Amino acid sequence: MEGKRLLKKTGLYFIGNISSKILTFILVPIYALYIKSEDLGYYDYTQTVMNIAVPIFFVAIWEAILKFVLQEDNYEKKEKVLATSALFTIIMSIVTAFAAIIYNLAASEPFTHIHYVVLMIISYAVMFIWQYYARSLEENKIYVLTGMLGTTVNFLANIIMIFVFHLSIDTLFVSYILGNISIAVILEAKLGILKRINKKNLDIKVLKKMLFFSAPLVLNLISTWLLSGFGRMIINDRFGNYHNGLYAFANRFAIVITMLGSVINMAIIEEALISAKKEGIGKGFTDTIETLFRLFQSMIIAAAPLITIFYFVIKLIKKDTDFYDSVFYFPGLLLYSLFMIMTTSFGTVFQVINKTKYQFITTAIGAAATVIISYATIEKFSLHGIIAAQIIGSMVMLLSRYIFINKYISFTINWLPIIILLSVYCILSVICLYSNITVVCLLSVTSIIAMAYINRSFIKNFINIIKKH
């Protein structure tokens, strides 16, 4: 894997994602002041359903698109992959809509706002698959620009619907759907994927080959859902939308970290697939993984005091805010996001060495641990039990992937620095939760300076890449 090329691609993805995610982050205090916890809880619940429905109905075909287009040199074969998968997406969108409507008619407890839920699921699937088309065709700048556009549309829709029309749950659904649609429409205008659909390019054998590759990854994605979404299902079932809203709000901070991780992991997966054709997985990849671990540990260490300060501020602005109690949940969710980012990085190896079944096996092991611990702890520890189950489940998945990878290649990680930084984070989080704002502010400045110093080499190289763009 070429380090400079990886850093360059990461820098490009970072520019687009961080600029757009800033707008997303601005919405957090707005939600704290103007959105009801019950509404945020229900919306988060439907997104959990979306994240499990899309991989099943669309057979995670985006994974096959990325692999088959990036590793294919023949133009005609690439066109067949693009056209065939696009038609498959259209057909499955129709199937998904009918399935959702039929389910809602037959269910004893149907979804409210089913029209929003259906549009959310389909718009997300189409947007996501078209983003993979951009990545597979190495149209990275278009991918970045459309992502920024979609987030801007989402943000503006939120602002208008909250401050002009004074809406709550409609705001969450409509703004999300409009953001997805805007991304998909612009990507189609730039890439012309639908124009490729013709009799010459459609090939059922290509589709079978793609589905054979991506189908095992559906099980992996479902198991991943059990790690992150199962807890929300239990919270919603046992405690209702209000408590699910608290969880969802605290998780907004973890999502920011996860988004940053996904930026780097996107570049890692693409570069690993390209490099594997020549050099396979070498020591450079191991060094990259260790650097990423340190980088994201540094991020959550610097973030913990800042997020605590944010909670002090929203409590000062609105004393009766629904969301202040969620301050005790964010440290665990940040830790969970860290482990999930790194398990994705580890999982890249399985795709490169064509052992994708182990992605499912290891995720299933982690998911099983999450489910068992969730049921065992929720009655006594409530949301803290669910979060603890997610942390342990993600750790189990990470370590099991490490063990399975080393059955096939040499992949040795130096765990001591990782354990030291994890200890620092845990101690820092406890101090932040039980200190006054003066102490937390001092900790914030200290942690940012310390983490910047530890990662000074990476930051310097990263800034140089950004300056060139």
Secondary structure, 3 states (H helix, E strand, C coil): CCHHHHHHHHHHHHHHHHHHHHHHHHHHHHHHHHCCHHHHHHHHHHHHHHHHHHHHHCCCHHHHHHHHHHCCCCHHHHHHHHHHHHHHHHHHHHHHHHHHHHHHHHCCCCCCCHHHHHHHHHHHHHHHHHHHHHHHCCCHHHHHHHHHHHHHHHHHHHHHHHHCCCCCHHHHHHHHHHHHHHHHHHHHHHHCCHHHCCCCCCCHHHHHHHHHHHHHHHHHHHHHHHHHCHHHHHHHHHHCHHHHHHHHHHHHHHHHHHHHHHHHHHHHHHHHHHHHCCCCCCHHHHHHHHHHHHHHHHHHHHHHHHHHHHHHHHHHHCCCCCCHHHHHCHHHHHHHHHHHHHHHHHHHHHHHCCCCHHHHHHHHHHHHHHHHHHHHHHHHHHHHHHHHHHHHHHHHHHHHHHHHHCCCCCCCCCCHHHHHHHHHHHHHHHHHHCCCHHHHHHHHHHHHHHHHHHCHHHHHHHHHHHHCC
